[in-house]
């Protein structure tokens, strides 16, 4: 009788623990790996642009920019109101974004005045440009001498893409 009871208890314990273990593995998939994130999150990718170098793009393939009037230490965004209409902030999702070619230690967030969370790269706030309508465009590059595409380490990319080219 004791053997049967022991077998039933062991089987019941296995039935409870095994599915939980599997869930734990799925929940941590990609954790600590800078090349992966969870599905449904924001994506940042290092994308090679002919004649320019490697720039950071979002999930739609649009170029991301940094603003020279912002600060990296501490991470601060100075673009709001009308500025944020032209240069929408790259907002953070619920968790770590999917990353391709970018180290997770470089990615962070800052709290905007409206309470939203903006993505940062090496402390620099990230933005889109409303004038970029398609993947690969860099129409905001060098705008007003203060807006520049951002490299995968948060650096300012100053080169301009070839005229008429999409960049990618």
Secondary structure, DSSP 4 states (H G I P E B T S, - for coil): -HHHHHHHHHHHHHHHHHHHHHHHHHHTTTTT-TT---TTS-EEEEEEETTTEEEEE-TTS-B-EEETTSEETTEE----THHHHHS-B-B--SSPPEEESS-GGGEEEEE-TTS-EEEEETTEE-B--TT--STT--TTTTGGGTEEEE-TTSPEE---PPTT----
